Structures are given as structure tokens and as C-alpha cells.
Amino acid sequence: MPTNTMTLESIDLFDALKPEELKQVQSIARPVQVDEAEILTRIGAPARTFFIILSGNFMISFKGGRAITLHDKGKIMGWSAVFTPLRYKGTTVALTDSEVVAIPGDKFLSLIQSNAALGNKIMNKINMIASERMFFAQSADPQDNF
């Protein structure tokens, strides 16, 4: 079942999108129930899915023993699904039963690349989030970073 546009409108990542742009995202976004202790991403694995928290708590652990927790609706996980080399930089584990919006990375990337206005709006926000988290994702040993 697709995610409804009201849910997407309430997410900061999509708040600047026009109604027709939201419908394009809606067509590829799906709500997914996540069980406690379920792993959504694994460090170094191919990044195939982009996730947005609707409810629940998650921990993302990175090389070098660094980790962050995410609890708020609208926080994103798996942003590596739209950045080369398309490999997850962290391992994401659900700390509680949760709900996320899951978007296939290939479809999301195709949508972003096919619509410059939509792509710029989304990628600007993802870039801000990625730069804020880069400290956690970067290992103290530069050879560990990919």
C-alpha cells in the first residue's frame, strides 16, 4: 500500500515539494512495519533502500565504534542509496517496534535525476543531513572510509 501524501507532506524532507511532486514520491514510497532488533542497513552492503522514520527508535553504528540514535519522525536513514558508491556507511538497527517509509534507492535516484526541481529540493536537504552526520560516519583511520 502506498504512503499517503499527507504523511509525506508532514516530513521535513518533502515539505517544499509541490503536490504533483509529492505524488511522484508517493508512487514509490511504502510504509513498512519494523520489528525491534531488525536490521535495516549493514555497513558496506549495497544501499538499496532509503528510509524515513514515521515512529520508533533506531541506532546507526559506524566504523570506529561511533553511533547515533534517531527517534524523531522524518529523520532519514540509508541516504547512501542516493549517493555513490551506493553502499551503506552504517548499520541501522531498530531499538523498538517501529514504522518507516521505505523507498527503493534505484527508483528514488531515478526520480531525483529525472526532475531537476524536485531533485534539487530533496538533495539539498539530504546533503545538509549527510554533512551533519559525517563526523559519525568517518572513521579515525582514513583507510576505513569508503
Secondary structure, 3 states (H helix, E strand, C coil): CCCCHHHHHCCHHHCCCCHHHHHHHHCCCEEEEECCCCEEECCCCECCEEEEEEECCEEEECHHHCEEEECCCCCEECHHHHCCCCECCCEEEECCCEEEEEEEHHHHHHHHHHCHHHHHHHHHHHHHHHHHHHHHHCCCCHHHCC
